[in-house]
């Protein structure tokens, strides 16, 4: 009986190692449905439009704002930060990659 328990533990450990190896090497695959969910969606508000963006590694608040509002010659960072906080109820300096946030899109 003791040998059977020992072999059972070895098999469980082996399966765990194989599973971890598979996750690390292949990763998770994104289906076309997931890619469609990541497309920006625009929501109208009274003062500005809002665009939902998923933050990617290397993105920060200012880089996303500059990319979205490239046509503007000047940006009021205090106003943009305030608008972002109103929309998302979170500090713009604490955004995390992989999460989706609404960003103001000015005309």
PyMOL commands that place a pseudoatom at each C-alpha (Angstrom):
pseudoatom trace, name=CA, resn=UNK, resi=1, chain=A, elem=C, hetatm=0, pos=[0.000, 0.000, 0.000]
pseudoatom trace, name=CA, resn=UNK, resi=2, chain=A, elem=C, hetatm=0, pos=[2.839, 2.393, 0.824]
pseudoatom trace, name=CA, resn=UNK, resi=3, chain=A, elem=C, hetatm=0, pos=[4.409, 1.882, -2.626]
pseudoatom trace, name=CA, resn=UNK, resi=4, chain=A, elem=C, hetatm=0, pos=[1.070, 2.687, -4.302]
pseudoatom trace, name=CA, resn=UNK, resi=5, chain=A, elem=C, hetatm=0, pos=[0.814, 5.972, -2.399]
pseudoatom trace, name=CA, resn=UNK, resi=6, chain=A, elem=C, hetatm=0, pos=[4.389, 6.823, -3.318]
pseudoatom trace, name=CA, resn=UNK, resi=7, chain=A, elem=C, hetatm=0, pos=[3.724, 6.172, -7.025]
pseudoatom trace, name=CA, resn=UNK, resi=8, chain=A, elem=C, hetatm=0, pos=[0.529, 8.244, -6.841]
pseudoatom trace, name=CA, resn=UNK, resi=9, chain=A, elem=C, hetatm=0, pos=[2.470, 11.217, -5.499]
pseudoatom trace, name=CA, resn=UNK, resi=10, chain=A, elem=C, hetatm=0, pos=[5.118, 10.815, -8.229]
pseudoatom trace, name=CA, resn=UNK, resi=11, chain=A, elem=C, hetatm=0, pos=[2.432, 10.777, -10.921]
pseudoatom trace, name=CA, resn=UNK, resi=12, chain=A, elem=C, hetatm=0, pos=[0.758, 13.914, -9.515]
pseudoatom trace, name=CA, resn=UNK, resi=13, chain=A, elem=C, hetatm=0, pos=[4.106, 15.754, -9.374]
pseudoatom trace, name=CA, resn=UNK, resi=14, chain=A, elem=C, hetatm=0, pos=[4.930, 14.649, -12.944]
pseudoatom trace, name=CA, resn=UNK, resi=15, chain=A, elem=C, hetatm=0, pos=[1.547, 15.864, -14.219]
pseudoatom trace, name=CA, resn=UNK, resi=16, chain=A, elem=C, hetatm=0, pos=[2.038, 19.197, -12.461]
pseudoatom trace, name=CA, resn=UNK, resi=17, chain=A, elem=C, hetatm=0, pos=[5.484, 19.650, -14.056]
pseudoatom trace, name=CA, resn=UNK, resi=18, chain=A, elem=C, hetatm=0, pos=[4.126, 18.779, -17.518]
pseudoatom trace, name=CA, resn=UNK, resi=19, chain=A, elem=C, hetatm=0, pos=[1.248, 21.224, -17.065]
pseudoatom trace, name=CA, resn=UNK, resi=20, chain=A, elem=C, hetatm=0, pos=[3.548, 24.055, -15.943]
pseudoatom trace, name=CA, resn=UNK, resi=21, chain=A, elem=C, hetatm=0, pos=[5.940, 23.358, -18.828]
pseudoatom trace, name=CA, resn=UNK, resi=22, chain=A, elem=C, hetatm=0, pos=[3.077, 23.484, -21.312]
pseudoatom trace, name=CA, resn=UNK, resi=23, chain=A, elem=C, hetatm=0, pos=[1.792, 26.791, -19.889]
pseudoatom trace, name=CA, resn=UNK, resi=24, chain=A, elem=C, hetatm=0, pos=[5.241, 28.385, -19.957]
pseudoatom trace, name=CA, resn=UNK, resi=25, chain=A, elem=C, hetatm=0, pos=[6.220, 27.266, -23.463]
pseudoatom trace, name=CA, resn=UNK, resi=26, chain=A, elem=C, hetatm=0, pos=[2.911, 27.525, -25.350]
pseudoatom trace, name=CA, resn=UNK, resi=27, chain=A, elem=C, hetatm=0, pos=[1.086, 30.080, -23.250]
pseudoatom trace, name=CA, resn=UNK, resi=28, chain=A, elem=C, hetatm=0, pos=[-2.581, 30.769, -23.722]
pseudoatom trace, name=CA, resn=UNK, resi=29, chain=A, elem=C, hetatm=0, pos=[-3.886, 31.353, -27.207]
pseudoatom trace, name=CA, resn=UNK, resi=30, chain=A, elem=C, hetatm=0, pos=[-6.114, 34.329, -27.963]
pseudoatom trace, name=CA, resn=UNK, resi=31, chain=A, elem=C, hetatm=0, pos=[-9.156, 33.400, -29.974]
pseudoatom trace, name=CA, resn=UNK, resi=32, chain=A, elem=C, hetatm=0, pos=[-10.614, 35.753, -32.609]
pseudoatom trace, name=CA, resn=UNK, resi=33, chain=A, elem=C, hetatm=0, pos=[-13.512, 36.448, -30.244]
pseudoatom trace, name=CA, resn=UNK, resi=34, chain=A, elem=C, hetatm=0, pos=[-11.077, 37.762, -27.604]
pseudoatom trace, name=CA, resn=UNK, resi=35, chain=A, elem=C, hetatm=0, pos=[-9.371, 39.975, -30.202]
pseudoatom trace, name=CA, resn=UNK, resi=36, chain=A, elem=C, hetatm=0, pos=[-12.715, 41.547, -31.085]
pseudoatom trace, name=CA, resn=UNK, resi=37, chain=A, elem=C, hetatm=0, pos=[-13.294, 42.358, -27.416]
pseudoatom trace, name=CA, resn=UNK, resi=38, chain=A, elem=C, hetatm=0, pos=[-9.992, 44.281, -27.327]
pseudoatom trace, name=CA, resn=UNK, resi=39, chain=A, elem=C, hetatm=0, pos=[-11.036, 46.695, -30.076]
pseudoatom trace, name=CA, resn=UNK, resi=40, chain=A, elem=C, hetatm=0, pos=[-11.576, 50.229, -28.736]
pseudoatom trace, name=CA, resn=UNK, resi=41, chain=A, elem=C, hetatm=0, pos=[-15.212, 51.204, -28.239]
pseudoatom trace, name=CA, resn=UNK, resi=42, chain=A, elem=C, hetatm=0, pos=[-16.257, 54.841, -28.258]
pseudoatom trace, name=CA, resn=UNK, resi=43, chain=A, elem=C, hetatm=0, pos=[-18.824, 56.190, -25.814]
pseudoatom trace, name=CA, resn=UNK, resi=44, chain=A, elem=C, hetatm=0, pos=[-20.101, 59.753, -26.169]
pseudoatom trace, name=CA, resn=UNK, resi=45, chain=A, elem=C, hetatm=0, pos=[-20.241, 62.135, -23.223]
pseudoatom trace, name=CA, resn=UNK, resi=46, chain=A, elem=C, hetatm=0, pos=[-21.094, 65.837, -23.106]
pseudoatom trace, name=CA, resn=UNK, resi=47, chain=A, elem=C, hetatm=0, pos=[-17.572, 67.268, -22.905]
pseudoatom trace, name=CA, resn=UNK, resi=48, chain=A, elem=C, hetatm=0, pos=[-15.485, 64.664, -24.740]
pseudoatom trace, name=CA, resn=UNK, resi=49, chain=A, elem=C, hetatm=0, pos=[-15.605, 61.191, -26.214]
pseudoatom trace, name=CA, resn=UNK, resi=50, chain=A, elem=C, hetatm=0, pos=[-14.404, 58.217, -24.231]
pseudoatom trace, name=CA, resn=UNK, resi=51, chain=A, elem=C, hetatm=0, pos=[-12.436, 55.325, -25.696]
pseudoatom trace, name=CA, resn=UNK, resi=52, chain=A, elem=C, hetatm=0, pos=[-11.984, 51.988, -23.940]
pseudoatom trace, name=CA, resn=UNK, resi=53, chain=A, elem=C, hetatm=0, pos=[-8.382, 50.799, -24.253]
pseudoatom trace, name=CA, resn=UNK, resi=54, chain=A, elem=C, hetatm=0, pos=[-6.665, 47.729, -22.833]
pseudoatom trace, name=CA, resn=UNK, resi=55, chain=A, elem=C, hetatm=0, pos=[-3.292, 48.737, -21.401]
pseudoatom trace, name=CA, resn=UNK, resi=56, chain=A, elem=C, hetatm=0, pos=[-0.393, 46.774, -22.898]
pseudoatom trace, name=CA, resn=UNK, resi=57, chain=A, elem=C, hetatm=0, pos=[3.055, 46.227, -21.395]
pseudoatom trace, name=CA, resn=UNK, resi=58, chain=A, elem=C, hetatm=0, pos=[5.123, 49.385, -21.810]
pseudoatom trace, name=CA, resn=UNK, resi=59, chain=A, elem=C, hetatm=0, pos=[2.083, 51.678, -21.969]
pseudoatom trace, name=CA, resn=UNK, resi=60, chain=A, elem=C, hetatm=0, pos=[1.593, 54.419, -19.446]
pseudoatom trace, name=CA, resn=UNK, resi=61, chain=A, elem=C, hetatm=0, pos=[-1.100, 57.032, -18.961]
pseudoatom trace, name=CA, resn=UNK, resi=62, chain=A, elem=C, hetatm=0, pos=[0.655, 59.781, -20.916]
pseudoatom trace, name=CA, resn=UNK, resi=63, chain=A, elem=C, hetatm=0, pos=[1.701, 57.583, -23.847]
pseudoatom trace, name=CA, resn=UNK, resi=64, chain=A, elem=C, hetatm=0, pos=[-1.874, 56.422, -24.359]
pseudoatom trace, name=CA, resn=UNK, resi=65, chain=A, elem=C, hetatm=0, pos=[-3.253, 59.982, -24.082]
pseudoatom trace, name=CA, resn=UNK, resi=66, chain=A, elem=C, hetatm=0, pos=[-0.689, 61.273, -26.588]
pseudoatom trace, name=CA, resn=UNK, resi=67, chain=A, elem=C, hetatm=0, pos=[-1.464, 58.438, -29.000]
pseudoatom trace, name=CA, resn=UNK, resi=68, chain=A, elem=C, hetatm=0, pos=[-5.222, 59.042, -28.794]
pseudoatom trace, name=CA, resn=UNK, resi=69, chain=A, elem=C, hetatm=0, pos=[-5.006, 62.838, -28.997]
pseudoatom trace, name=CA, resn=UNK, resi=70, chain=A, elem=C, hetatm=0, pos=[-2.182, 63.173, -31.517]
pseudoatom trace, name=CA, resn=UNK, resi=71, chain=A, elem=C, hetatm=0, pos=[-3.970, 65.976, -33.383]
pseudoatom trace, name=CA, resn=UNK, resi=72, chain=A, elem=C, hetatm=0, pos=[-3.931, 68.301, -30.354]
pseudoatom trace, name=CA, resn=UNK, resi=73, chain=A, elem=C, hetatm=0, pos=[-1.016, 70.714, -30.153]
pseudoatom trace, name=CA, resn=UNK, resi=74, chain=A, elem=C, hetatm=0, pos=[-1.247, 71.199, -26.386]
pseudoatom trace, name=CA, resn=UNK, resi=75, chain=A, elem=C, hetatm=0, pos=[-2.504, 68.913, -23.665]
pseudoatom trace, name=CA, resn=UNK, resi=76, chain=A, elem=C, hetatm=0, pos=[-3.677, 70.052, -20.228]
pseudoatom trace, name=CA, resn=UNK, resi=77, chain=A, elem=C, hetatm=0, pos=[-2.394, 67.164, -18.119]
pseudoatom trace, name=CA, resn=UNK, resi=78, chain=A, elem=C, hetatm=0, pos=[-4.285, 68.250, -14.989]
pseudoatom trace, name=CA, resn=UNK, resi=79, chain=A, elem=C, hetatm=0, pos=[-7.616, 68.346, -16.845]
pseudoatom trace, name=CA, resn=UNK, resi=80, chain=A, elem=C, hetatm=0, pos=[-6.927, 65.033, -18.591]
pseudoatom trace, name=CA, resn=UNK, resi=81, chain=A, elem=C, hetatm=0, pos=[-5.967, 63.391, -15.286]
pseudoatom trace, name=CA, resn=UNK, resi=82, chain=A, elem=C, hetatm=0, pos=[-9.084, 64.784, -13.638]
pseudoatom trace, name=CA, resn=UNK, resi=83, chain=A, elem=C, hetatm=0, pos=[-11.311, 63.552, -16.487]
pseudoatom trace, name=CA, resn=UNK, resi=84, chain=A, elem=C, hetatm=0, pos=[-9.683, 60.110, -16.369]
pseudoatom trace, name=CA, resn=UNK, resi=85, chain=A, elem=C, hetatm=0, pos=[-10.274, 59.898, -12.613]
pseudoatom trace, name=CA, resn=UNK, resi=86, chain=A, elem=C, hetatm=0, pos=[-13.940, 60.909, -13.048]
pseudoatom trace, name=CA, resn=UNK, resi=87, chain=A, elem=C, hetatm=0, pos=[-14.481, 58.271, -15.729]
pseudoatom trace, name=CA, resn=UNK, resi=88, chain=A, elem=C, hetatm=0, pos=[-12.654, 55.345, -14.132]
pseudoatom trace, name=CA, resn=UNK, resi=89, chain=A, elem=C, hetatm=0, pos=[-12.688, 56.214, -10.415]
pseudoatom trace, name=CA, resn=UNK, resi=90, chain=A, elem=C, hetatm=0, pos=[-8.977, 55.399, -10.243]
pseudoatom trace, name=CA, resn=UNK, resi=91, chain=A, elem=C, hetatm=0, pos=[-5.705, 57.313, -10.210]
pseudoatom trace, name=CA, resn=UNK, resi=92, chain=A, elem=C, hetatm=0, pos=[-4.213, 57.518, -13.741]
pseudoatom trace, name=CA, resn=UNK, resi=93, chain=A, elem=C, hetatm=0, pos=[-0.742, 56.797, -12.364]
pseudoatom trace, name=CA, resn=UNK, resi=94, chain=A, elem=C, hetatm=0, pos=[-1.881, 53.431, -10.997]
pseudoatom trace, name=CA, resn=UNK, resi=95, chain=A, elem=C, hetatm=0, pos=[-3.099, 51.825, -14.220]
pseudoatom trace, name=CA, resn=UNK, resi=96, chain=A, elem=C, hetatm=0, pos=[-2.071, 48.195, -14.740]
pseudoatom trace, name=CA, resn=UNK, resi=97, chain=A, elem=C, hetatm=0, pos=[-1.336, 46.436, -18.000]
pseudoatom trace, name=CA, resn=UNK, resi=98, chain=A, elem=C, hetatm=0, pos=[-3.875, 43.878, -19.058]
pseudoatom trace, name=CA, resn=UNK, resi=99, chain=A, elem=C, hetatm=0, pos=[-6.686, 45.964, -17.561]
pseudoatom trace, name=CA, resn=UNK, resi=100, chain=A, elem=C, hetatm=0, pos=[-9.088, 48.043, -19.677]
pseudoatom trace, name=CA, resn=UNK, resi=101, chain=A, elem=C, hetatm=0, pos=[-9.765, 51.699, -18.908]
pseudoatom trace, name=CA, resn=UNK, resi=102, chain=A, elem=C, hetatm=0, pos=[-11.757, 54.507, -20.480]
pseudoatom trace, name=CA, resn=UNK, resi=103, chain=A, elem=C, hetatm=0, pos=[-9.555, 57.326, -21.808]
pseudoatom trace, name=CA, resn=UNK, resi=104, chain=A, elem=C, hetatm=0, pos=[-10.787, 60.809, -22.771]
pseudoatom trace, name=CA, resn=UNK, resi=105, chain=A, elem=C, hetatm=0, pos=[-10.641, 61.596, -26.475]
pseudoatom trace, name=CA, resn=UNK, resi=106, chain=A, elem=C, hetatm=0, pos=[-10.734, 65.354, -27.092]
pseudoatom trace, name=CA, resn=UNK, resi=107, chain=A, elem=C, hetatm=0, pos=[-11.802, 67.042, -30.325]
for i in range(1, 107): cmd.bond("trace and resi %d" % i, "trace and resi %d" % (i + 1))
show_as sticks, trace
zoom trace
